[in-house]
Amino acid sequence: MVSRLCDAHRVQRARLFALLLAGCGGDPAAQSCDGLPLDDRVTCLLEAMTASEKVAQMHGSQLGPVDDLYVTPAVERLRLPGFAMVDGPRGVRAGHATAFPVGMARGATWDPALEERVGEAIGRETAAKGGNVLLAPTINVLRHPAWGRAQETYGEDTLHIGRMGVGFIVGAQQHVIASAKHFAGNSIEDTRFEVDVTIDERTLREQYLPHFRMAVQEANVGSVMSAYNQVNGLYCAESPHLLRDILKGEWGFEGFVESDWILGTRSTVASALAGLDIEMPAPVFYGARLEDAVAAGEVPMAVIDEAARRVIHKKLEFAIDGVDPNVGDDVVESEEHLELAREVANKSLVLLKNEGALPLSNSASVALIGALADVANLGDEGSSAVEPTTSVSPYAGFVDRLGEAAVSLFAVDVLDAADASAASAADAVVVVVGLTGEDEGEKLGPVGGDRDTLALSDEQQALILQVAALHDRTIVVLEGGASITMEGWIDEVEAVVMAWYPGQQGGFAVADVVLGAVNPSGRLPITFPVSETQLPAFDHTSAAVTYGYFHGYRHVDHEGLDPLFPFGFGLSYTTFTYGAIRLDAVTASADATVTAEVDVSNGGTRPGEEVVQIYVAFDDPPLERAPIELKGFSRIAVDPGETVTARIEIDLATLGHYDGGWQPARGPYRFLAGSSSRDLPLEATLTVE
Ligand code: BGC
C-alpha cells in the first residue's frame, strides 16, 4: 500500500500530494490501517485522528487556488491527501484544457452515452492537472432562459437533466470525484448570494430535485455542492431538510457536501448541524470557530465524525485507490479529446428553420457576416470558463471546408454599401449573431449575469434584417446559452441554426451542418418561446421569489400556448417516419420499469440521427399537472430506407406525484412517442396497478 501510494504521488507530480511524499512509509498509525477493507480503513484512520485533525478535514485551505487547484488540508502523518478541486462543467479550468461545448449544447444531443465520454475526458484532464475533485456537473433546472448560467446545465426537464448528469458523473468518476451542483433551486444569477426561493414541497420534489436524486442513486456521485441561495428561508448550506432529511437521509447519499465558494457558507453551528461537510474555499465559519463550537457543546462530536468519515472515505476511494497512474499531461487537448469535442458539437447544433436553404452545396460561395463570425465563442467567463490552446471560429470552419477564396468575411455590426454589394454576390449569406460571456454567465461585476431580455440586441436584429433584404438565402446562426426570441426577423430569413456555445471545435460543426457534411441532429432541451410573455416571470432583482409548479414546456402546454419552437424540437436533412409503438406490458406495478419499442424509418436520402421521445399524458391527474411529461428518450441512427427500433425504458415511479409523501401512479396512462413534445404521432396505453 505504502509503495502504491507513493507511486501514485509521483504520478501526480507532487502538486496534489506534495505533503504526503514526506510521509511515505512514515507514521505507524497510518501503516496499521493499511490493507484493511475500505470501511475499516476509514474507521481505523478516524480513530487515529485528533479532533482538530478531523475538523480540519471540513474546510478548504485558502481563498485562492494553488496552481489553479482549490486545495483542502492533508493529514501528513496519516498520509491522507488533501482534495484538489477544479472547475468545471465544460472542461478543466486550469491552464490550457479542452473546451467542450457547454452543458446546454450537450443537453441538445440527448445522448447520455456521449455525455459519459465527455465526463470521462474532462475527468481524465482533471486528473492530469493534479486534481481529484471536478466541480461539475451543473444540474440545476433551467426555470427561465434568462438565467445567466443557463448554459452550464442541460435543460429544463428533470428526467433529461438527470440522464445527462448521470452520464457525465459516471464518466468523470472513472478518474476523479464529481461534484453535482448547485443543490438546490439555483436558477437566478444576479441575486444568487441572498435570494430566498419559496417553493412548495411538491414542486421541489417533482421538478427541482429528481435529477439530483439520480446523480446520487444512479451515478453514486461523490460530492454535492450546496447552492448559494436560500430555499424557504434557509441558506442551502444550512438546510437540514435539503441536506440531512432528503440528500443524506431519504436518498442515502454517502459522499460529502461542500459549500459553494466564499458566500456559500453563512454559519458555523447551523451549517454543521444541517450536514454541510466542507466549507469552501477557506475556513471562515469552520476551522477554529467550529472547534470552539464543539468545545462549547453546540456541535456534537458525532457530527464532526460523520463529516470526517465521509471526507476520508472519498479520499481513500478516489484520491488514493482511484488514482490512475496512466494519466499524463498528454491527455490534455489530446487528438482524441478534440475529436470528441467536435463530435459533440456536431450532434448539438439544432436546425430550427429551413425553407429549402440548407444544406448549401460544397461548391457554394458564402459570405460570413457579423461581429461574431470570426470569433470562437466559448461562453461564460466565470467559473466554467476554459482556455483551449486553439479554437475554431465559424469563419475558420467554412474556410477549412471551402477554401479561402469561396468565403468572404464581414465581421461588422452593419454592412456599408460596398460590403452589402459584395455580400449579396455570394451564393448564400450566413449571419452569426447571439450572446457572449459578457452578456450572460456567472456574474463577475459587469460581466455575465442574467439577461434582461431574450431578444437579440437591436444592432443584431437590424443586421439580420439588412442582410435578409439583400439575399434570398439568408442563414442565421445563433450563439448563446439558452432560448433566444426571434420576433421581428424570423419570417425574413430562410434558415436558423442554434449553435449554443459549441466549444473550441465549434466552428467546424457550424460549417459542417450548414454545408451538409453533418446532418443536424440536435434537439432543443428547452422551450423557445415566441416572446417572454409565454413564460413565468423572471425576477433577477428581488431578494425573494416564488417558484411555481410549472415552467418550460409544462408551462406552455398547461397554459395552452404555442411556443416558437417546442421542447424536443429539431429538424434534419432527412425525414423520419414513426411506424409503431409497443410496450412490453399492458399492466404493470407502480414501481416497475417498462420498455417501449418505437419503429422509426428514414424516408430521405441521407443517413440521419433521430431522438425518439416518449411522454406520458396525464389526462385525469389527482393533482393539477402538466398535460404531458417526458419519461424516456433514445438517440438512434437510421440509414436511408432503413427502419430502426428504439428501445426506451420508462420508470413508472416517475409517474407518481408528491403529496406529503410519494404517491404512486394508478390507472390507465397513454404513452406518446414522437420527435418533439408537440409532435407525438404514436400512442400506447398501459394500466398501472
Ligand atoms: C460557483 C461554482 C464554482 C465555484 C468555484 C462559485 O462561484 O458558483 O459553480 O464551482 O465558484 O469556482
Residues whose N, C-alpha, C, O or C-beta is under 5 A from the ligand:
A	BS01	BGC	D87 L135 D260 W261 S383
